């Protein structure tokens, strides 16, 4: 054999040996990668805010509860590690909501299996006593960590901890102190609103002490500077909040401030917010937010259970309306944000002075969301 052929044979033998060594370790490499992939867990957070009782699909607005629940069920089927949250202002703002003073909305949210809800400013519109009744009707916790009753106690859970696939998820909530100006004074009599920044800081400390793996803030504050505080302030000034799900400002949000992801899904069920969080072991390795839009929801079928419950509520409301009209020579109108007596009167063909006199309103400029205005039937 020539020297040249020996050299070629030696190179071939070296290559074969290298391949054998690689194949020998390949199984271990594949097993290690598989074990790492097995260690990756995914939690999905679904979120809504400022639904304002819009349970029905509207042409130029939201998808409604029925179609939204179809999507919720679809996501839960794909990933059982799913948490459904609302950031407040859910129980007020539509005829279906106001006719039952919020009870109908809670019935629907119970059926949709919400895991938690922040108290928003409009939850106070039926009065504080009614809000406590609403709290007791819900199969999920109503949360807020920055209000105190007349005895200096909080009647709501400031936070909850949920364990999902071995991951400890801490969820806290605060709402805007501007609530004291945005509803009738009688609705918040004896209620104190604490600084949401200070309250959030304390709640995050408590959750850290309880060794949670993920901290979520439900902040019914908004991102704008119309009020004194915003969700952005919370993210900038408090370390350790992984995600803020915001409400109040009716915006679509998906932004990062420091290490905190801030999201908001708009209003009126126009979108369903979706956040996918991946963990390696118990450490967060990614957070991705998106919106499932009303346009995408057009293709969905309505969820039968929720549709049937909505129809049942509508029929109950019709019966109550007929009964009320039969007994009384007046209609009622629930004041909404931005309403003035002049426009309410114009809607029913009545002068604002007559309306003020009929309702014994001393100062027509002082009507608040949630107030009931009686409309005389002529």
C-alpha positions, -999 to +999 in steps of 0.1 A: +000+000+000+014+034-010+021+061+016-007+082+000-033+054+004-022+048+040-028+085+048-063+084+032-071+053+052-059+069+084-081+100+078-111+077+071-106+058+103-103+091+123-135+103+108-153+070+116-140+072+152-152+108+156-187+099+143-188+069+167-178+091+197-205+117+186-232+090+183-222+076+217-229+109+234-258+119+211-284+099+231-273+117+263-276+151+246-311+143+233-322+131+267-308+162+284-326+185+259-359+165+263-356+168+301-351+205+298-381+209+275-401+188+300-391+214+326-407+242+307-442+251+319-466+276+304-493+296+322-518+316+302-535+347+318-567+358+301-579+392+310-608+417+305-613+452+318-640+479+317-667+456+302-694+479+316-721+452+313-718+448+275-729+411+275-743+412+240-724+414+207-725+449+192-719+457+156-694+485+162-681+474+196-676+442+216-679+405+208-701+399+238-699+373+265-711+343+245-684+345+218-658+355+242-665+324+263-661+302+233-626+315+229-619+312+267-630+275+265-608+269+235-577+284+252-584+264+284-586+232+264-552+239+249-537+249+282-554+238+314-529+261+333-551+292+324-562+320+348-591+343+339-591+378+355-611+410+352-598+445+362-630+461+372-659+482+359-677+451+349-711+453+366-724+488+355-731+505+322-759+486+304-796+480+309-789+443+316-765+453+343-784+481+360-818+463+360-803+438+385-778+462+401-749+441+388-762+406+398-768+395+362-732+402+353-719+383+383-741+353+373-725+353+339-690+357+352-696+328+376-707+307+346-676+318+327-655+306+357-635+338+364-607+333+389-606+368+402-617+404+397-604+438+407-629+463+422-632+493+399-646+527+405-680+519+389-685+489+412-695+515+438-723+530+416-750+509+433-738+519+468-713+502+491-738+479+508-748+465+473-711+461+464-706+438+495-737+418+483-721+415+449-689+403+465-708+375+483-726+365+450-693+359+432-677+325+431-644+342+427-627+368+449-633+405+444-600+422+452-587+456+462-558+465+486-563+502+491-597+509+506-608+508+542-644+508+557-656+532+584-640+508+610-606+509+593-609+474+578-607+462+543-639+442+533-621+427+502-591+404+497-560+426+489-545+397+470-548+360+463-522+332+457-530+305+432-508+274+426-508+264+390-488+234+379-464+239+409-460+276+401-472+300+429-490+330+413-496+361+435-523+385+423-529+418+440-552+447+432-555+485+438-580+510+424-580+547+416-586+571+446-604+593+421-634+570+428-643+594+456-651+620+429-665+597+402-695+584+421-723+598+443-709+607+478-735+585+494-721+555+476-687+558+494-698+572+528-673+562+554-648+547+528-612+558+528-590+554+497-553+548+503-524+558+481-522+530+455-484+533+452-478+528+489-504+500+491-489+482+461-455+484+476-467+467+508-486+440+490-457+431+467-435+428+499-460+404+514-462+383+483-424+381+481-423+369+517-447+342+507-422+330+480-445+334+450-429+327+416-450+353+396-465+386+408-494+401+389-510+435+397-546+442+387-545+480+387-577+499+380-558+531+376-552+537+339-520+547+321-528+583+315-521+612+338-557+624+341-556+610+377-529+614+403-516+579+399-511+555+370-501+519+363-469+532+348-460+549+382-465+515+399-442+498+374-415+525+376-414+527+414-420+491+426-396+463+419-407+427+415-440+431+396-438+408+366-471+418+350-496+447+355-530+441+340-545+476+339-579+491+335-599+524+338-585+542+308-602+520+282-569+516+262-552+488+244-518+484+259-488+461+255-457+478+268-427+471+290-417+495+318-385+485+336-390+447+340-428+449+342-451+440+313-481+463+313-513+453+294-548+464+289-575+450+266-595+481+258-632+481+268-667+466+262-654+431+253-638+445+222-608+422+229-598+393+251-563+398+265-539+369+264-506+366+282-484+335+277-458+331+304-431+303+301-411+290+331-381+268+333-385+252+366-400+281+386-381+308+368-398+330+342-381+328+308-406+346+286-437+368+287-457+374+256-490+394+253-516+396+226-552+405+219-579+383+205-600+409+187-637+413+180-630+409+143-613+375+150-643+366+172-667+371+143-659+336+131-668+320+164-701+304+174-718+316+206-713+295+237-746+278+243-746+279+281-738+317+282-762+325+254-790+306+272-782+324+305-782+358+288-816+351+272-830+340+306-818+373+321-833+394+293-867+376+298-865+383+336-858+419+329-888+422+305-911+408+332-897+432+358-901+462+334-938+453+327-945+449+364-929+482+372-947+501+345-980+485+356-975+497+392-960+532+386-965+562+364-928+567+361-897+552+345-862+552+360-829+562+345-795+553+359-771+582+356-739+573+336-705+589+336-707+623+316-745+626+320-761+660+327-798+666+336-804+687+305-795+658+281-814+632+302-845+654+300-841+660+263-839+622+257-874+618+273-889+651+260-889+667+295-873+700+306-845+698+330-862+721+355-893+698+355-870+668+360-852+684+388-884+693+406-899+658+400-868+643+416-864+670+443-829+677+431-817+709+447-786+714+426-790+701+390-752+702+385-747+676+412-758+643+397-734+613+398-730+580+380-753+554+396-779+580+407-815+570+398-835+597+380-873+591+379-889+600+346-926+610+348-948+592+323-973+616+306 
